[in-house]
Amino acid sequence: MGASLPKPISCTVLERHGDKHFRVGVAEMNGWRNSMEDAHVIHMTNGEGYFGILDGHGGGECSVWCSQRLQEQLAAHGCPKDDAAAKKLLLDTDQAFLSTGMGKRLDPSQPNPSPHPSSNPGPSHNPSPRPSPIPSPSPGMGSGSTAAMCVVRKPVTPGGKYRLHVINAGDSRVLLSRADGSIVDGGGTDQGLTIDHKPDHPSERARIERCELPHLGTPMGQRTPLHAPVGTPLHAAAR
């Protein structure tokens, strides 16, 4: 979370999108932050959809950049077909963001790197809400992002059921609720459909130790640095 305001901003920005298969709504509220640090992805085509929320940490540069990059890749290649393709999409996005230099600690005496995912993104046949302009990176600290996403796949046969493919990076969590507000137990963290990607999870702790990264102790537990090496999807950080 970035700098805090003395009084929260409680106004909400609403967006509505849809086609013959989906009706999508997004609500954004700054709260105590100076600016909106989060971003979202909405991609709908041929009866399938990719929807995601990116939870910015320490600023909005990473979340907004990555949402734009994901939007470009989805428009060019469509929704990932399986776990391997979804993982590759996030790792490629992470690597592309790192290559801009925006994820590194910044030298105030040097010009800021270009925040744009590409100089010529080309036409898109799936227009989506354009994210807010990327804020200038704050000197001395880069930003990061966690993510919660899902792919909605159309039925294989006429009259069949839609399928849900959930994806997360960091401690952002996907929950499934019923119309009455009750939660469907997905078997993940706190009945979620996903398992939080945090340093206390055995596989993540092993990865941190394998990369020889330090644990940062906090009153809330331990967390990974925001600037982990390539292989940490979307600069994921638990907090």
N, C-alpha and C positions, 0 to 999 in steps of 0.2 A: 504494500500500500504506500502511496506517495504522501506528500505533505497534507496536513489536515487543516480544515477551515474552522474558525471559531463557531460557526453555525452551519448546519447541514443544508445543502441545496436539495429541496424536496420536490421540485417540479420534475415531471416525467416526460420523456420523449417517446412517443408511440409510433410504431411502423406496422403496416399491414401489407402482406403480399400473398399471392396465391395464383393457382391455375385450376384446371378442371379436376386435378387430383389432390391438391393441398390448399389449406388455409393456414397461413403462418402469421403470428403476431410477435412483436419484439417490444419490450419496455425497458428504457434506460433511465437511471437516476444516479446523479453524481454522489449524493450523500455528503460525506465529510471531505471528499477529495477536491483538490483545486480544479481538476479536469477529469473527463471521462477516460479511464485507463483501460476499459474493456472494449472488445470488438466482437462482431459476429459474422457468420458465414451462412448464406442462404443460396442454395443451388437446386433448382428444380428442372428436370428435363425428362421427357419420355416416361412419365409415370414414376420416376424415382427421385429421391431428394437427399441432399446432404446438408445437415443443419448443425451449426456449432456455435459455442460461446467460448471466447478466449478471455481469460481473467488476467488482466495486466498486473504486473508487480513492479513497483518502482517507476511507473510512468506508462504511457500508452504507445511508445514507439514500437516495441516488439509485437504487441497484440494486433495493432492496426496493420503493421507491415505484413505480418504473417497471414492475417485474414485476407488481405488483398492478393497475396501470393497464392493462397489456397484457392481463391475464387478464380484466378487465372488458370491454375492447373486443372481444376474441375471443369471449366469451360472447354479446355483443350482436350482433356482425356476422359472426362466423365467420372462417375463415382468409383472409388476403389472396389474391386470385386471380392476381396477377402482380407483376412487379417494381415497377410504379408504385404499386400498392396497398400493397405491403410497405414501400416508402419513405415513403409518406404516413403509414402507421401509426406508424413510428418518429419521423418529424418532428413529428407531432401529439403524441406522447407526450413528446418533448423540450420542446415549447412548453408543454405542460401542467405539466411539472415545473418549468420556469423560472418559470412564473406563481405557483408557491407561495412563491418566494423562497428555497427551501432550497438552490438551486444557487449562491447568491451568498455572498460573504464576509459573515460575520455580525457584528453589533454585540452584544457580550455584555450590554449594558444593555437591549436590546430583547427582548421575548418571542419564543420560537421560533414560526415559522409552523406551521400545522397540517400534519402529514405525511400525512394520509389522502387518497387519490386522489379520493374523492367522499364527500359526507355521506350519500348514499343510493344505494349501488351497485345495489340491486335484486336480485331473485332470479337465480340462475344455474342453468341446466339441466346444467351441466358442472362439478360440484364438483371442485376441484383442491386440492393441498396448500396450506394457508394459510401464507404466509411468516412468519418470526419477527417479533415486534413491532419497529417501526422505532425504532432508537436515537435519542436526542436529538442534534441536530446539534452538532458541536464548534465552540465559538466561534472565529472568526477564519478559518475555511476551510470552504467547502462541499465536497461530495463529487461524484464523477462515476462513470461506468460505461462500459465497452465491452460488446459483446454478440456472441454467436455463436448463430444460430438456424437452424431448418430447418422447412419445411412438408412433410409426407408426404402426397402426393395419391393417392387411390384410383385403380385402373385405370379407363380410359375405357370399356373393353369387358370383359365377363366373361372371366376367365382371362388378362387382360392384366397388364402390369407396373405396380407402384407407381412413382410419380415423386417425385423429391426436389428441392425448391426451397430453396437455401441462402441465408442472409442474414447479413451481419456489419456491425458498426459498431465502428471502432477496430481494435486489433491482436488482437482475439479471432479465432480461426481454426477453421474446420470441416474435419475430416479424416474420411475414409471408410476403414475397415479391413475386411479379410476375417476369416473365422473363425480363420485361422491367425496372425493378428496383423500380417500384411503390409499396407502402405498402398496404396490405389488412387490412382494419380497423377491428380489432378484438374486439373493444369495451373496451379494457383494458387501461393501462397507455400509453398515447401518441400513441394511435391506436394499441398498442400491444395486443397479445393474452393473456397476463397475467397482473395482478395488482401488482404493486410493494409492497413488504412486508416491510413497513417502519413505524417508530414511529408516523408519522402524520396520518396514517390510523386508523380510529376509533377502529377497532377490535384489532389491534396491540397495540395501546396506552392503551386500557383496559387491555390487557394481561400484559403489563409492570407494570401498576399500581397494578394489582391483585397480581403480584409476588413481589411487593414492591421494584422494581429496580429503580435506579436513571436515569433520563434523563441527557445526557451529551450535554451541549450547545456548538455549534460550529458556525462559521460564515455562514456555509451552512445550518444551522438549527439544529435539534436535532437528536441524534442517540442513539441506544441501545448499551450497553457494548458488547464487543466481547464475553465475557464469561458469557452469560445468562444461567440460569438453564436448565435442561433437558426439552424439549418441544419446544425449539427453533431449528428448523430443521437445521442440518449441521452448527451449530454455526453461523446462519445467522446474519449478521450485516448490517445495512443500513449506507450509507455514502454519 
